Amino acid sequence: MGFSFLTQELAMDLGTANTVIFQNDQIVLDEPSIVAIDNNTGKALALGQKAKLMQERENPGIKTVRPMKDGVIADFNAAEMMIRGFIKQVNSKRRSLFTPNIKMVVGIPSGSTEVEIRAVRDSSEHAGGRDVYLIYEPMASALGIGLDVEAPKGNMVVDIGGGTTEIAVISLGGIVVQDSIKVAGDVFTSDIQQYLRQQHNIRVGQITAEGIKIAIGAVIPDLDTEEPEPYQITGPNLMTAHPVHATITYQEIAHCLDKSVARIEAGILHVLEQTPPELYSDIVKNGIHLAGGGSLLRGLAKRLTEKVNIPFHVAEDPLRAVARGTCMALKNTDNYTFLMR
């Protein structure tokens, strides 16, 4: 293994929307998963937050790429650039003569094919990972939420990320039933864009639509908690290109996200149908845990609880549940049987 001070341990949640890296139990990086590339040289110009500022504002000499699509690597070259760049950012804080051996644990969607898994492993190794372990994201989010995944009892997690919603029932350190649906944050954002085109005749970009989702995103038309203020947007009219001002309410967003949320509900019921009865009764007792950025949509736990008749709980800091769990797995690489080499 070599000297421990030459081995650097990183836990990485390589998400469709954001990449989070933990080191020594601390978040050392939390950036959007996006890279800006110079079209002439093919080199990375900017990563993360800096690249995100360029997104949808590029000129022909620059392209911004989100290498992850639906939770898996869609652009191998850009993914490698991004992972390498992020690891470099983490390491720029260390002054060391040696390039450390990097031991990494990386989260991957539970529905990943062999090819997709290979892509994550290769990208991580090319970016400097010596010892690369992979963990399924629902397993990581269960660890991150603080569930005892190795106990002989059923725990159910629903992790609504940027590219996929991961639904899994976990017992005895393994995934018993799982489903990975491609309806998640990105789909919600494009639902909002489409709705504004159809109902208000306004073109809005992804960034504005995402801003609306975060500011007033909801999934039920009557919230018990405090209701977010209506949101003002400005954009070009589809026909005339004159500026249009519109005020959007959270009820409208609940309406336009309805179909997508219904697909997640169907996925949850589908997994519950396949769950063995003993585990099912554990789940009814403990409730179902929500993680991922999508679980921040207002009224989601309430809507799902009413639909499924099992209580849903939103994890604390749900955006980082997978990263935290990946970090816990890193400390236990020898004991956890569910890590893949």
Secondary structure, 3 states (H helix, E strand, C coil): CCCHHHEEEEEEEECCCEEEEEECCEEEEEEECCEEEECCCCCEEEEHHHHHHHCCCCCCCEEEECCEECCEECCHHHHHHHHHHHHHHHHCCCCCCCCCEEEEEEEECCCCCHHHHHHHHHHHHHCCEEEEEEEEHHHHHHHHHCCCCCCCCCEEEEEECCCCEEEEEEECCEEEEEEEECCCHHHHHHHHHHHHHHHHCECCCHHHHHHHHHHHCECCCCCCCCCCCCEEEEEEECCCCCEEEEEECHHHHHHHHHHHHHHHHHHHHHHHHHCCHHHHHHHHHHCEEEECHHHHCECHHHHHHHHHCCCEEECCCHHHHHHHHHHHHHHCCCCCCCCEC
